[in-house]
Amino acid sequence: MGGLGPYFELTKPRVVVLLQITALCAVLVHDMLDSGSLSMASAETMLIVFVGGYLSAGGANAVNMWYDRDIDPKMSRTADRPVPTGAVSPNAALGFGIALSMLGVAWFVLLANQVAAFWSAFSILFYVFVYSIWLKRTTPQNIVIGGIAGSTPPVIGWAAAEGDLSLATNSLDSLIDSVLDLGSLMPWFMFLLIFLWTPPHFWALALYRSGEYEKAGIPMMPNVKGGERTMREMKVYTLLLIALSVAAPMSYGGLDEGDVIYHVLGWTAVGLSIWYASTVWRIDLDEQPDPSGRIPSAARSFFVSILYLAMMFVVLVTASFGLGGALVGAVLVLAAIVRSETRAKA
């Protein structure tokens, strides 16, 4: 692949697009709860959020690939990245990443608001300096704390949809208030959802790639604490996801236990979380690996985790349209679960 292709790969497009979908969902839910309908302004905000988010996250990923150029060749999952293969030089990757990151933050400053730009800059700096440079090679809790950066897209999307937000700089307390008070619990519910989902999602993959991580010198939970300890912590996170799901209706505001939509939304979110948790609890560390070295039950949980997160955001979006939307979300979740379980047994 020549030309611009390798530079595009530096941004980790599949990962970034998935992140931006969560940000777009935040915009949709915000506008539906705020005005009860979507408009051209909603579409414009979504475009601003997607482009700015892609630039910011893509730039951070490019810098990450520059920093990880010594360990990426040691792992099959990363050996074909542009820097290890020589398609892009390390210096070019670094310069590209910095330029893209700065452009992303400037994009939000000019086209959204200061608070959205703040969270964009925060996610970049946290991912590069806290996760990539510090945590990733020093602690098996790297993906837990580092997951904060990947949890910010809904916050950025919500802040952009809020309109004219600015940073209060007259004191530290007012600055903190201005970046945290987004007028709703919903963006923070979405933030926590991604944050709690991240460890069991990545550790399911790490369970059968612990040898590669160890070879590369990355202290992931399975190769440092072992499979049994990893499984215990994964199960704890899935229980926390179930507990968080109980609070899903509360994040909308204005709903109480007397509303039918409260129960439809709540039971749908809880049921979906219990289903995902069941795939984690069904992981068998003694299972015979397949020809590619994967533990089939762990691989299934990894792929189900992606479906789970997507369906949780679908539920949040559809419920913002009212009771009819909540029922549609429930039906979609049930269909997704039935189809996934049927394919697993085939």
ABEGO torsion letter per residue (X at the ends): XBEAAAAAAAAGAAAAAAAAAAAAAAAAAAAAAAAGBBBAAAAAAAAAAAAAAAAAAAAAAAAAAAAAAAAAAABAAAAABAAAAGABBAAAAAAAAAAAAAAAAAAAAAABBAAAAAAAAAAAAAAAAAAAAAAAAABAAAAAAAAAAAAAAAAAAAAAAAEBBBBBAABAAAAAAAAABAGBAAAAAAAAAAAAAAAAAAAAAAAAAAAAAAAAGBBBAAAAAEAAAAAAAAAAAAAAAAAAAAAAAAAAEGBBAABAAAAAAAAAAAAAAAAAAAAAAABBAABBBBAAGBBAAAAAAAAAAAAAAAAAAAAAAAAAAEAAAAAAAAAAAAAAAAAAAAAAAX
